[in-house]
Amino acid sequence: MWKTSTLVLIIVLSLFSFIGKAQSDKSQPNSDGGSKIVKLYPNPATTIINFQIQQHNNDQIYDLIVYNFLGKKMEQLKAISDRTTVSLDNYYNGIYIFQLRDQRGNLIESGKFNVVK
């Protein structure tokens, strides 16, 4: 039992470290001093979730990466446009983290959403 609880604690601490790094690793500050670039809805979601880029530049191509709460990559969508819909068929109840990255891999924004089925 001790080994299992220690492993769970290590995973949770690693996840919080991952989230903190993702939020502090913003290479490009938002143009209006901190507003969100990505709007996601509905949140909580059941079957789909929409990601809408508010300040979309037609020349800019982004990657949207979704991780589960344990840090496992669930999706990586290349070249997303100003609005992208993600099917949640293979997702379980819980909290998920997304990252929006530019083509050089720089973190533009990160956040979380909840899936409730």
Backbone as CSV, one residue per row, in Angstrom:
resi,resn,N_x,N_y,N_z,CA_x,CA_y,CA_z,C_x,C_y,C_z
1,MET,0.822,-1.189,0.000,0.000,0.000,0.000,0.865,1.252,0.000
2,TRP,1.961,1.247,0.773,2.826,2.407,0.867,3.390,2.764,-0.502
3,LYS,3.788,1.767,-1.282,4.359,2.024,-2.601,3.332,2.649,-3.534
4,THR,2.107,2.189,-3.479,1.047,2.727,-4.331,0.750,4.172,-3.977
5,SER,0.612,4.476,-2.688,0.302,5.853,-2.293,1.480,6.780,-2.597
6,THR,2.695,6.299,-2.461,3.858,7.106,-2.803,3.893,7.390,-4.298
7,LEU,3.572,6.401,-5.108,3.536,6.585,-6.557,2.467,7.603,-6.948
8,VAL,1.302,7.520,-6.341,0.224,8.478,-6.622,0.665,9.882,-6.229
9,LEU,1.298,10.037,-5.085,1.778,11.337,-4.636,2.806,11.894,-5.604
10,ILE,3.711,11.062,-6.083,4.728,11.503,-7.045,4.067,11.958,-8.343
11,ILE,3.069,11.223,-8.800,2.365,11.590,-10.039,1.652,12.922,-9.864
12,VAL,0.969,13.103,-8.748,0.238,14.353,-8.513,1.207,15.531,-8.416
13,LEU,2.301,15.368,-7.688,3.283,16.442,-7.579,3.914,16.754,-8.929
14,SER,4.168,15.729,-9.732,4.717,15.937,-11.069,3.739,16.709,-11.938
15,LEU,2.469,16.393,-11.808,1.446,17.086,-12.591,1.380,18.551,-12.198
16,PHE,1.395,18.853,-10.898,1.349,20.247,-10.472,2.595,20.991,-10.943
17,SER,3.721,20.328,-10.947,4.943,20.927,-11.474,4.800,21.200,-12.959
18,PHE,4.209,20.254,-13.691,3.971,20.399,-15.132,3.049,21.584,-15.412
19,ILE,1.956,21.709,-14.638,1.002,22.794,-14.833,1.664,24.133,-14.524
20,GLY,2.397,24.188,-13.429,3.073,25.438,-13.066,4.075,25.867,-14.112
21,LYS,4.827,24.920,-14.663,5.788,25.247,-15.715,5.070,25.714,-16.959
22,ALA,3.974,25.067,-17.304,3.225,25.458,-18.497,2.692,26.872,-18.364
23,GLN,2.249,27.248,-17.170,1.702,28.585,-16.987,2.791,29.635,-16.906
24,SER,3.993,29.286,-16.435,5.061,30.272,-16.328,5.944,30.310,-17.559
25,ASP,5.734,29.405,-18.523,6.569,29.285,-19.710,5.997,30.053,-20.896
26,LYS,5.205,31.064,-20.651,4.593,31.797,-21.751,5.653,32.625,-22.438
27,SER,6.028,32.229,-23.630,7.089,32.893,-24.363,6.623,34.190,-25.001
28,GLN,5.359,34.256,-25.365,4.823,35.446,-25.986,3.703,35.984,-25.116
29,PRO,3.909,37.154,-24.496,2.840,37.690,-23.668,1.651,38.093,-24.516
30,ASN,0.467,38.043,-23.919,-0.727,38.452,-24.630,-0.673,39.938,-24.906
31,SER,-1.195,40.356,-26.042,-1.074,41.734,-26.487,-1.802,42.720,-25.581
32,ASP,-2.830,42.302,-24.867,-3.561,43.238,-24.020,-3.235,43.054,-22.545
33,GLY,-2.072,42.484,-22.263,-1.601,42.408,-20.892,-2.159,41.278,-20.066
34,GLY,-2.644,40.200,-20.664,-3.017,39.052,-19.863,-4.357,38.436,-20.183
35,SER,-5.097,38.935,-21.150,-6.380,38.305,-21.457,-6.144,36.993,-22.187
36,LYS,-7.136,36.141,-22.143,-7.033,34.826,-22.767,-7.160,34.932,-24.277
37,ILE,-6.386,34.120,-24.966,-6.458,34.028,-26.421,-7.459,32.955,-26.814
38,VAL,-7.507,31.876,-26.024,-8.368,30.739,-26.345,-9.640,30.797,-25.509
39,LYS,-10.771,30.718,-26.201,-12.063,30.582,-25.533,-12.505,29.146,-25.771
40,LEU,-12.881,28.438,-24.700,-13.350,27.070,-24.884,-14.739,26.928,-24.283
41,TYR,-15.562,26.172,-24.969,-16.947,25.995,-24.541,-17.514,24.734,-25.165
42,PRO,-18.494,24.095,-24.543,-18.968,24.333,-23.172,-17.967,23.776,-22.167
43,ASN,-17.964,24.326,-21.003,-17.090,23.851,-19.944,-17.868,23.901,-18.640
44,PRO,-18.273,22.780,-18.078,-17.885,21.413,-18.396,-18.529,20.916,-19.696
45,ALA,-17.848,19.974,-20.313,-18.278,19.421,-21.600,-18.705,17.969,-21.416
46,THR,-19.552,17.499,-22.352,-19.997,16.105,-22.278,-19.588,15.306,-23.514
47,THR,-19.889,15.791,-24.718,-19.608,15.033,-25.938,-18.578,15.711,-26.841
48,ILE,-18.564,17.055,-26.852,-17.585,17.808,-27.639,-17.154,19.031,-26.847
49,ILE,-16.009,19.588,-27.244,-15.578,20.878,-26.712,-15.027,21.686,-27.878
50,ASN,-15.348,22.960,-27.900,-14.904,23.871,-28.953,-13.796,24.765,-28.419
51,PHE,-12.756,24.913,-29.211,-11.667,25.830,-28.904,-11.703,26.926,-29.961
52,GLN,-11.826,28.165,-29.526,-11.871,29.287,-30.454,-10.721,30.225,-30.129
53,ILE,-9.907,30.526,-31.136,-8.791,31.446,-30.955,-9.302,32.853,-31.208
54,GLN,-9.244,33.687,-30.173,-9.816,35.028,-30.234,-9.000,35.979,-31.111
55,GLN,-7.690,35.900,-31.044,-6.816,36.824,-31.770,-6.091,36.068,-32.876
56,HIS,-6.865,35.467,-33.759,-6.291,34.593,-34.780,-5.709,35.408,-35.927
57,ASN,-4.462,35.111,-36.245,-3.792,35.689,-37.395,-3.815,34.615,-38.484
58,ASN,-4.344,34.934,-39.640,-4.496,33.923,-40.700,-3.179,33.287,-41.113
59,ASP,-2.062,33.978,-40.891,-0.763,33.417,-41.239,-0.221,32.488,-40.157
60,GLN,-0.790,32.553,-38.965,-0.292,31.780,-37.830,-0.988,30.418,-37.758
61,ILE,-0.187,29.380,-37.593,-0.702,28.019,-37.431,-0.304,27.550,-36.039
62,TYR,-1.253,26.920,-35.353,-1.038,26.495,-33.973,-1.196,24.985,-33.829
63,ASP,-0.626,24.467,-32.763,-0.864,23.101,-32.314,-1.669,23.184,-31.032
64,LEU,-2.681,22.347,-30.924,-3.460,22.239,-29.705,-3.193,20.850,-29.133
65,ILE,-2.669,20.809,-27.919,-2.318,19.550,-27.275,-3.164,19.422,-26.014
66,VAL,-3.795,18.251,-25.833,-4.641,17.997,-24.666,-4.017,16.857,-23.863
67,TYR,-3.899,17.070,-22.536,-3.368,16.076,-21.607,-4.435,15.731,-20.581
68,ASN,-4.426,14.470,-20.129,-5.314,14.141,-19.019,-4.654,14.596,-17.723
69,PHE,-5.341,14.397,-16.598,-4.847,14.910,-15.318,-3.559,14.231,-14.867
70,LEU,-3.251,13.069,-15.426,-2.004,12.378,-15.083,-0.860,12.747,-16.015
71,GLY,-1.129,13.631,-16.979,-0.076,14.090,-17.886,0.039,13.299,-19.166
72,LYS,-0.856,12.355,-19.410,-0.828,11.567,-20.648,-1.430,12.388,-21.788
73,LYS,-0.734,12.423,-22.912,-1.223,13.172,-24.064,-2.427,12.456,-24.661
74,MET,-3.536,13.173,-24.763,-4.777,12.619,-25.303,-4.949,12.966,-26.783
75,GLU,-4.601,14.181,-27.160,-4.785,14.666,-28.533,-3.656,15.627,-28.866
76,GLN,-3.300,15.656,-30.121,-2.442,16.718,-30.637,-2.966,17.053,-32.020
77,LEU,-3.554,18.229,-32.120,-4.144,18.676,-33.377,-3.197,19.662,-34.031
78,LYS,-2.801,19.364,-35.231,-1.884,20.220,-35.984,-2.673,21.225,-36.794
79,ALA,-2.102,22.392,-36.946,-2.618,23.413,-37.862,-4.077,23.752,-37.596
80,ILE,-4.400,24.008,-36.329,-5.790,24.337,-36.047,-6.111,25.736,-36.552
81,SER,-7.351,25.936,-36.915,-7.795,27.228,-37.426,-8.349,28.059,-36.274
82,ASP,-9.140,29.062,-36.588,-9.663,29.925,-35.534,-10.697,29.220,-34.659
83,ARG,-11.277,28.112,-35.129,-12.204,27.334,-34.300,-12.010,25.848,-34.574
84,THR,-11.867,25.083,-33.503,-11.654,23.644,-33.615,-12.567,22.934,-32.630
85,THR,-13.212,21.870,-33.082,-14.071,21.064,-32.225,-13.388,19.724,-31.972
86,VAL,-13.344,19.327,-30.712,-12.729,18.060,-30.312,-13.825,17.145,-29.786
87,SER,-13.894,15.939,-30.342,-14.839,14.931,-29.868,-14.307,14.332,-28.573
88,LEU,-15.186,14.151,-27.608,-14.803,13.622,-26.303,-15.213,12.166,-26.124
89,ASP,-15.400,11.443,-27.221,-15.816,10.043,-27.154,-14.843,9.179,-26.353
90,ASN,-13.551,9.432,-26.475,-12.535,8.620,-25.801,-12.049,9.240,-24.496
91,TYR,-12.782,10.202,-23.984,-12.413,10.877,-22.750,-13.303,10.375,-21.614
92,TYR,-12.721,10.291,-20.419,-13.465,9.926,-19.222,-13.789,11.182,-18.429
93,ASN,-14.626,11.032,-17.415,-14.895,12.141,-16.504,-13.586,12.625,-15.907
94,GLY,-13.430,13.919,-15.812,-12.240,14.453,-15.162,-11.789,15.766,-15.747
95,ILE,-10.662,16.218,-15.245,-10.070,17.490,-15.655,-8.974,17.217,-16.671
96,TYR,-8.948,18.039,-17.709,-7.954,17.931,-18.773,-7.264,19.278,-18.953
97,ILE,-6.020,19.230,-19.380,-5.220,20.425,-19.591,-4.951,20.566,-21.081
98,PHE,-5.062,21.801,-21.593,-4.721,22.033,-22.992,-3.566,23.018,-23.072
99,GLN,-2.819,22.899,-24.142,-1.758,23.848,-24.464,-1.924,24.280,-25.908
100,LEU,-1.791,25.569,-26.153,-1.759,26.114,-27.499,-0.318,26.532,-27.751
101,ARG,0.280,25.941,-28.782,1.686,26.214,-29.106,1.804,26.685,-30.549
102,ASP,2.780,27.567,-30.779,3.034,27.980,-32.155,3.885,26.916,-32.843
103,GLN,4.181,27.102,-34.105,4.897,26.080,-34.877,6.341,25.880,-34.425
104,ARG,6.902,26.830,-33.677,8.247,26.663,-33.124,8.219,25.951,-31.773
105,GLY,7.006,25.646,-31.299,6.882,24.949,-30.026,6.738,25.864,-28.829
106,ASN,6.691,27.171,-29.044,6.537,28.110,-27.938,5.119,28.036,-27.383
107,LEU,5.017,28.015,-26.073,3.718,27.962,-25.421,3.055,29.327,-25.520
108,ILE,1.873,29.363,-26.115,1.104,30.590,-26.253,0.134,30.722,-25.077
109,GLU,-0.559,29.627,-24.776,-1.522,29.646,-23.676,-1.783,28.222,-23.200
110,SER,-2.132,28.092,-21.936,-2.556,26.800,-21.411,-3.770,27.035,-20.521
111,GLY,-4.519,25.978,-20.303,-5.707,26.075,-19.453,-6.250,24.694,-19.174
112,LYS,-7.438,24.659,-18.612,-8.021,23.367,-18.257,-9.506,23.377,-18.594
113,PHE,-10.040,22.169,-18.717,-11.480,22.007,-18.896,-11.908,20.717,-18.221
114,ASN,-13.193,20.607,-18.020,-13.750,19.475,-17.278,-14.683,18.675,-18.198
115,VAL,-14.550,17.354,-18.148,-15.451,16.472,-18.886,-16.353,15.775,-17.876
116,VAL,-17.663,15.891,-18.112,-18.657,15.275,-17.244,-19.608,14.482,-18.127
117,LYS,-19.665,13.168,-17.934,-20.540,12.320,-18.766,-21.595,11.662,-17.921
